[in-house]
Amino acid sequence: MKKFTFVAVLLTSFLLLANRSHAQDYKTAVGIKFGGYENGPSIKYFMNSNTALEGILGIRNHGLVVTGLYEIHQPAFNTPKLKFYYGFGAHVGAVGSGIYKRFGDDNYYSDSRVLLGADAVLGLEYKLPDAPIAFSLDLNPRVELATGPFFDLAPGLGLKYTF
C-alpha cells in the first residue's frame, strides 16, 4: 500500500506541472474508474484536440489489470462540453485463485493466471463548464486471450479531475 500511495502522489505531482492546452476542454485528467470487473485510478492525456491516451490501473478480486487505450473524441449531440469517444487498446494483468464471474458463467481458478487481451472503448464524457471535473460513461468490450479466448463487455463510470 505504501508503494501505491508513493506512485499515486508522484504521478499527481508530475501531472500538476504539465502545461495546459486551450485547444480542448482540458489537457490532462486524473481520476477513478469504476468498471464491471475492475475499479481503480485512471489518467487521460490529450495529444491533440481530439486524440487521447488513457491508462487505467484496475484492481479486482485477487488481481490487478493495467489497461492502455487510444481514444478519439468528437462533439456529441451539439451539447457543449459533451464528447463522444471511441478507441482501442490492450490490457495485461494477473489474478490469483478464486471464483470469477464473466459474461454468461462463473469459473473457479485454482492457481494464478496471467491476463492479456485486446480492448475497445465506446463512451460519453461530460466536462462541467465551470469546474475542473469530468464524468464518463462507457462500454469496454474486450477479448481475453491468455485465459480464454473469451469475450467480455464491461461497463465503466469515471470521475476525473481535469487540468
Secondary structure as GFF3:
##gff-version 3
##sequence-region A 1 163
A	DSSP	alpha_helix	2	16	.	.	.	ID=ss1
A	DSSP	beta_strand	28	35	.	.	.	ID=ss2
A	DSSP	beta_strand	39	46	.	.	.	ID=ss3
A	DSSP	beta_strand	51	60	.	.	.	ID=ss4
A	DSSP	beta_strand	63	75	.	.	.	ID=ss5
A	DSSP	beta_strand	82	95	.	.	.	ID=ss6
A	DSSP	beta_strand	98	102	.	.	.	ID=ss7
A	DSSP	beta_strand	105	109	.	.	.	ID=ss8
A	DSSP	beta_strand	113	127	.	.	.	ID=ss9
A	DSSP	beta_strand	133	144	.	.	.	ID=ss10
A	DSSP	beta_strand	150	162	.	.	.	ID=ss11
###
